[in-house]
Amino acid sequence: MSCRATHCSEKIQKYLGITLLPQAGVALGMAAEAAELSDGHMVRNVVLFSVLVYELVGPTLTKFSLTAAGEIEPEGRTSARTANKPEAPVTLD
């Protein structure tokens, strides 16, 4: 709804939700608070497992979404042994 209110493009409206999956900080805080409750250990275990799944799958889905929305361009395969070289000289003009 915020994308529509700010008149974002249709692609951004379509793929923004998927990019928010790997946000785990709030869930980890909730799991820590839930562990202090009487039956909170089960809640903590479920939340931690869901955080694990989201953190494994989330970055891949985020890259897919950003590429599909046209916000980033895929680089292709790169090697860690060779330095990335710019195609044209970089200027600060």
C-alpha positions as CSV (number, residue, x, y, z in Angstrom):
1,M,0.0,0.0,0.0
2,S,2.9,2.4,0.7
3,C,4.3,1.8,-2.8
4,R,0.9,2.8,-4.3
5,A,0.7,5.8,-2.1
6,T,4.2,7.0,-3.2
7,H,3.4,6.1,-6.9
8,C,6.2,3.5,-7.3
9,S,6.4,1.6,-10.5
10,E,4.4,-1.6,-10.9
11,K,7.5,-3.8,-10.8
12,I,8.5,-2.4,-7.4
13,Q,5.0,-2.8,-6.1
14,K,5.1,-6.5,-7.2
15,Y,8.5,-7.5,-5.8
16,L,8.9,-5.3,-2.7
17,G,7.3,-7.8,-0.3
18,I,9.8,-10.6,-1.1
19,T,12.8,-8.4,-0.4
20,L,11.6,-8.0,3.2
21,L,12.0,-11.7,4.0
22,P,15.5,-11.7,5.5
23,Q,14.7,-9.3,8.3
24,A,15.4,-11.4,11.4
25,G,16.3,-8.9,14.1
26,V,12.7,-8.4,15.4
27,A,12.0,-12.1,15.3
28,L,15.1,-12.9,17.4
29,G,14.2,-10.3,20.0
30,M,10.7,-11.8,20.2
31,A,12.2,-15.3,20.6
32,A,14.3,-14.1,23.5
33,E,11.3,-12.6,25.2
34,A,9.1,-15.6,24.6
35,A,11.7,-17.9,26.1
36,E,11.1,-16.2,29.5
37,L,7.4,-17.2,29.5
38,S,6.3,-20.5,31.1
39,D,5.7,-22.3,27.8
40,G,8.0,-20.0,25.8
41,H,10.5,-22.6,24.8
42,M,8.3,-24.1,22.1
43,V,7.6,-20.6,20.7
44,R,11.3,-19.8,20.8
45,N,12.1,-23.0,18.9
46,V,9.5,-22.3,16.2
47,V,10.6,-18.7,15.7
48,L,14.3,-19.7,15.6
49,F,13.6,-22.3,13.0
50,S,11.6,-19.9,10.9
51,V,14.4,-17.4,11.1
52,L,16.8,-20.1,9.9
53,V,14.6,-20.9,6.9
54,Y,14.1,-17.2,6.0
55,E,17.8,-16.4,6.4
56,L,18.7,-19.3,4.1
57,V,16.1,-18.6,1.4
58,G,15.7,-14.8,1.9
59,P,18.9,-13.5,0.3
60,T,18.3,-15.6,-2.9
61,L,14.7,-14.4,-3.2
62,T,15.8,-10.8,-2.5
63,K,18.4,-11.0,-5.4
64,F,15.8,-12.5,-7.7
65,S,13.2,-9.8,-6.8
66,L,15.6,-6.9,-7.2
67,T,16.8,-8.3,-10.6
68,A,13.2,-8.9,-11.7
69,A,12.2,-5.3,-10.6
70,G,15.1,-3.9,-12.7
71,E,16.9,-2.4,-9.7
72,I,20.1,-4.4,-10.1
73,E,21.8,-6.1,-13.0
74,P,23.0,-9.6,-12.7
75,E,26.8,-9.8,-12.8
76,G,27.3,-13.3,-13.9
77,R,29.9,-15.6,-12.5
78,T,32.9,-14.0,-10.9
79,S,36.0,-15.5,-9.4
80,A,37.4,-14.5,-6.1
81,R,40.9,-15.1,-7.4
82,T,40.7,-12.3,-10.0
83,A,39.9,-8.7,-9.3
84,N,36.9,-7.1,-11.0
85,K,38.0,-4.5,-13.5
86,P,35.7,-1.7,-14.6
87,E,34.9,-1.7,-18.3
88,A,35.7,2.0,-18.7
89,P,37.9,4.4,-16.7
90,V,36.0,5.8,-13.8
91,T,35.9,9.6,-13.5
92,L,34.5,11.8,-10.8
93,D,32.9,14.4,-13.2
